[in-house]
Amino acid sequence: MTVASARTTIVILASLEAEVAQLDNQLAGLTPRTMGIWTEYRASLPATDIVVIHTGVGMTAGAAAAEHGIATHTPRCVINFGSGGSHVRDLLPGDIVIANRVIACNTLQILATGEELFIDRQFRVQGQSIDRGGSVVACDPHLVDLARTAAAGWIPERWPRPGPPGHLFDRQPSIRIGPVISSDMWVQSPDRIDALHSRHRSLAADMESAASGQVASLHGTPFLAIKDISNNELYVNTDIRLGEIPAPLDEVGKRSAGLVVRVLRLLDGQET
């Protein structure tokens, strides 16, 4: 007699409704459910239940949604996906970053000289820890390897309106592995972006993944972040007018959602 294997749950976190919609398109239908302040969306693979949580934007939202998802569903792993801004000149809109670590880059001490000292470990006073978790969280190596496998041979859709032939943006999207930093700041200054990249070797920045990763680390839950590049402030500053961002919502999160679905199929035991 064959005994059916136990089903597992995977929690997916996305900050924007538009990003959830991209996953909805590629998972062939998500069923919404309200749980307190959270809207969850459910889908099923042959051996896996998928719970997608719309987190909202920001570090507090990312941490709170991760705690809700882990405490409620005891998932096999947590995956944060969506869009982010490039921190290097050769990553452009449409490219994808698989995070090997996520970094809360605003964990700083401002020295008497005015210099910023990044705190990359737990704060301690006379040998006692005064916080929980560090500001640098390694993504689960197995999940990073799965994402690398899922990406092999896959060519993401080009970002629309790439420019004339030979233009910098006229290229096939690339997929890279490296650090992603998170904070509640939107940094547009090239000098500041270069300084952050120099400090952290960051490929991209978002506003949630490090906070979600910190919570997952506290629970011992495997964590992965996958981001597609929606803007590169090193070339063109995003036009932010009174808090309204004219982002192409039909594009943000599309490519990272595509890679997430490929990872989910591998985790479920399916071929991509």
C-alpha positions as CSV (number, residue, x, y, z in Angstrom):
1,M,0.0,0.0,0.0
2,T,1.3,3.5,-0.9
3,V,1.1,6.1,1.9
4,A,0.5,9.6,0.7
5,S,3.2,12.1,1.7
6,A,2.1,14.9,4.0
7,R,1.3,18.2,2.4
8,T,3.4,21.2,3.2
9,T,2.7,24.9,3.1
10,I,4.9,27.7,1.6
11,V,4.2,31.3,2.5
12,I,4.9,33.9,-0.2
13,L,5.2,37.6,0.7
14,A,4.5,40.5,-1.8
15,S,4.3,44.2,-0.9
16,L,2.1,45.4,-3.7
17,E,-1.3,44.3,-4.9
18,A,0.1,44.5,-8.5
19,E,2.8,41.9,-7.5
20,V,0.2,39.6,-6.1
21,A,-1.7,39.9,-9.3
22,Q,1.3,38.9,-11.3
23,L,1.5,35.7,-9.2
24,D,-2.2,35.2,-9.6
25,N,-1.7,35.3,-13.4
26,Q,1.0,32.7,-13.3
27,L,-0.5,30.3,-10.7
28,A,-3.8,30.2,-12.6
29,G,-5.9,31.6,-9.9
30,L,-5.6,32.6,-6.3
31,T,-8.5,32.5,-3.8
32,P,-8.6,35.5,-1.4
33,R,-9.3,35.1,2.3
34,T,-9.3,37.8,5.0
35,M,-7.6,37.1,8.3
36,G,-7.7,40.0,10.6
37,I,-5.8,42.9,9.0
38,W,-4.3,40.6,6.4
39,T,-5.5,39.5,3.0
40,E,-4.2,36.0,2.1
41,Y,-4.5,34.3,-1.3
42,R,-4.5,30.6,-1.5
43,A,-3.4,28.2,-4.3
44,S,-2.6,24.5,-4.4
45,L,0.0,22.5,-6.1
46,P,-0.1,18.6,-6.1
47,A,1.8,18.4,-2.8
48,T,1.9,21.9,-1.5
49,D,-0.4,24.6,-0.2
50,I,0.6,28.1,-1.2
51,V,-0.4,31.1,1.0
52,V,0.4,34.5,-0.6
53,I,0.2,37.5,1.8
54,H,-0.1,41.1,0.6
55,T,2.2,42.8,3.1
56,G,2.1,46.4,2.2
57,V,5.3,48.5,1.8
58,G,7.9,49.1,4.5
59,M,10.0,47.3,7.1
60,T,7.3,47.1,9.7
61,A,4.8,45.7,7.2
62,G,7.4,43.1,6.0
63,A,8.2,42.0,9.5
64,A,4.5,41.9,10.7
65,A,3.4,39.9,7.6
66,A,6.2,37.4,8.0
67,E,5.3,36.9,11.7
68,H,1.7,36.4,10.8
69,G,2.5,33.9,8.0
70,I,4.9,31.9,10.1
71,A,2.9,31.8,13.3
72,T,-0.4,31.0,11.5
73,H,0.8,28.5,8.9
74,T,4.1,27.0,10.2
75,P,5.4,27.0,6.6
76,R,8.1,24.9,5.0
77,C,9.7,28.1,3.9
78,V,9.0,31.8,3.2
79,I,9.7,33.5,-0.1
80,N,9.6,37.3,-0.5
81,F,9.3,38.5,-4.1
82,G,8.5,41.6,-6.0
83,S,10.3,44.7,-7.4
84,G,13.3,46.6,-6.3
85,G,15.8,49.3,-7.4
86,S,19.2,48.5,-8.9
87,H,22.4,49.3,-7.1
88,V,24.8,48.7,-10.0
89,R,25.0,50.0,-13.5
90,D,24.6,46.7,-15.3
91,L,21.3,45.7,-13.7
92,L,18.4,47.3,-15.6
93,P,14.6,47.1,-15.5
94,G,13.5,43.6,-16.3
95,D,16.6,41.9,-14.7
96,I,16.2,39.6,-11.7
97,V,18.2,39.4,-8.5
98,I,18.2,36.2,-6.4
99,A,19.2,37.3,-2.9
100,N,21.9,35.2,-1.2
101,R,21.5,37.5,1.8
102,V,19.2,40.3,2.9
103,I,20.6,43.3,4.9
104,A,18.8,45.8,7.1
105,C,21.1,48.7,6.0
106,N,19.8,51.3,8.4
107,T,21.2,49.5,11.5
108,L,23.7,52.3,12.0
109,Q,25.7,54.0,14.7
110,I,26.4,57.7,13.9
111,L,29.9,58.3,15.4
112,A,31.0,61.5,17.0
113,T,32.8,62.4,13.7
114,G,29.5,62.1,11.8
115,E,30.6,58.9,10.1
116,E,28.1,56.0,9.7
117,L,29.2,52.7,11.3
118,F,27.0,49.8,10.0
119,I,26.2,47.3,12.8
120,D,26.3,43.9,11.1
121,R,25.7,41.9,14.3
122,Q,23.6,41.8,17.4
123,F,23.9,44.7,19.8
124,R,25.5,43.7,23.1
125,V,25.9,45.5,26.5
126,Q,28.5,44.0,28.9
127,G,28.2,40.7,27.0
128,Q,24.4,40.6,27.0
129,S,22.4,40.8,23.7
130,I,19.9,43.6,23.7
131,D,18.2,42.8,20.4
132,R,17.0,39.7,18.6
133,G,18.6,38.8,15.4
134,G,21.3,40.6,13.4
135,S,21.0,43.0,10.5
136,V,22.4,40.5,8.0
137,V,20.4,37.4,7.2
138,A,21.7,34.7,4.9
139,C,19.1,33.3,2.6
140,D,18.7,29.5,2.8
141,P,21.5,28.0,0.6
142,H,19.2,25.2,-0.6
143,L,16.6,27.7,-1.7
144,V,19.2,29.8,-3.4
145,D,20.4,26.7,-5.3
146,L,16.9,25.8,-6.3
147,A,16.3,29.3,-7.6
148,R,19.6,29.0,-9.6
149,T,18.4,25.7,-11.0
150,A,15.0,27.1,-11.8
151,A,16.5,30.1,-13.6
152,A,18.9,27.9,-15.8
153,G,17.8,28.1,-19.4
154,W,14.9,30.5,-18.7
155,I,14.9,33.9,-20.4
156,P,12.6,36.4,-18.7
157,E,10.4,38.6,-20.8
158,R,12.1,41.9,-21.9
159,W,11.1,45.1,-20.2
160,P,8.9,47.1,-22.6
161,R,10.1,50.1,-24.6
162,P,13.8,49.2,-24.3
163,G,15.0,51.9,-26.6
164,P,16.4,51.8,-30.2
165,P,18.6,49.0,-31.3
166,G,22.0,49.2,-29.6
167,H,20.6,51.3,-26.8
168,L,21.8,50.4,-23.3
169,F,18.4,49.0,-22.4
170,D,18.1,47.0,-25.7
171,R,19.1,43.7,-24.2
172,Q,17.9,40.4,-22.9
173,P,17.2,40.4,-19.1
174,S,19.9,38.9,-16.9
175,I,19.6,37.0,-13.6
176,R,22.2,37.6,-10.9
177,I,22.8,36.3,-7.3
178,G,23.9,38.6,-4.6
179,P,22.9,40.8,-1.6
180,V,19.7,42.8,-1.4
181,I,19.4,45.7,1.1
182,S,16.2,46.9,2.7
183,S,15.2,50.1,4.5
184,D,12.3,52.6,4.6
185,M,14.4,55.0,2.5
186,W,14.0,55.5,-1.3
187,V,17.6,56.5,-2.3
188,Q,17.9,58.4,-5.5
189,S,21.4,60.0,-5.1
190,P,24.0,58.1,-7.2
191,D,26.7,58.9,-4.7
192,R,24.6,57.4,-1.8
193,I,23.7,54.3,-3.9
194,D,27.4,53.8,-4.7
195,A,28.3,54.2,-1.0
196,L,25.6,51.6,-0.1
197,H,26.9,49.2,-2.8
198,S,30.5,49.7,-1.6
199,R,29.5,48.9,2.0
200,H,27.2,45.9,1.3
201,R,28.1,44.8,-2.2
202,S,24.3,45.2,-2.8
203,L,22.8,44.4,-6.2
204,A,19.4,45.9,-5.4
205,A,17.3,47.5,-2.7
206,D,13.7,47.1,-1.5
207,M,11.7,48.1,1.6
208,E,10.7,44.7,3.1
209,S,12.8,41.6,2.5
210,A,15.4,42.1,5.2
211,A,12.7,42.6,7.9
212,S,10.9,39.5,6.7
213,G,14.2,37.6,6.6
214,Q,15.0,38.7,10.2
215,V,11.6,37.3,11.4
216,A,12.1,34.1,9.5
217,S,15.6,33.7,11.0
218,L,14.2,34.1,14.5
219,H,11.8,31.2,13.8
220,G,14.4,29.1,12.1
221,T,12.3,29.1,8.9
222,P,14.1,28.9,5.6
223,F,13.9,32.2,3.7
224,L,14.5,33.4,0.1
225,A,14.0,36.7,-1.6
226,I,13.7,37.2,-5.4
227,K,13.5,40.7,-6.9
228,D,13.1,42.0,-10.3
229,I,14.5,45.4,-11.2
230,S,11.9,48.1,-11.8
231,N,14.1,51.2,-11.7
232,N,17.8,52.2,-11.8
233,E,18.3,55.6,-10.2
234,L,21.9,55.6,-11.4
235,Y,20.5,56.4,-14.9
236,V,17.0,57.9,-14.5
237,N,15.5,59.2,-11.3
238,T,12.0,58.0,-10.6
239,D,9.5,60.9,-10.8
240,I,8.0,61.0,-7.3
241,R,5.2,63.6,-7.1
242,L,3.5,64.1,-3.7
243,G,4.0,60.4,-3.0
244,E,2.5,59.2,-6.3
245,I,4.9,57.0,-8.2
246,P,4.1,56.5,-11.9
247,A,5.3,52.9,-12.0
248,P,4.3,50.5,-14.8
249,L,2.2,48.3,-12.5
250,D,1.6,45.7,-15.3
251,E,5.3,45.0,-15.3
252,V,6.5,45.2,-11.7
253,G,6.9,41.8,-10.1
254,K,6.1,40.0,-13.4
255,R,9.6,38.4,-13.8
256,S,10.2,37.6,-10.2
257,A,6.8,36.0,-10.0
258,G,7.7,33.9,-13.0
259,L,10.9,32.6,-11.3
260,V,9.0,32.1,-8.0
261,V,6.5,29.8,-9.7
262,R,9.4,27.8,-11.2
263,V,10.9,27.5,-7.7
264,L,7.6,26.4,-6.3
265,R,7.3,23.6,-8.9
266,L,10.7,22.3,-7.9
267,L,9.9,22.4,-4.2
268,D,6.6,20.6,-5.1
269,G,8.6,17.9,-6.9
270,Q,7.6,18.9,-10.3
271,E,9.9,19.7,-13.3
272,T,10.0,23.3,-14.5
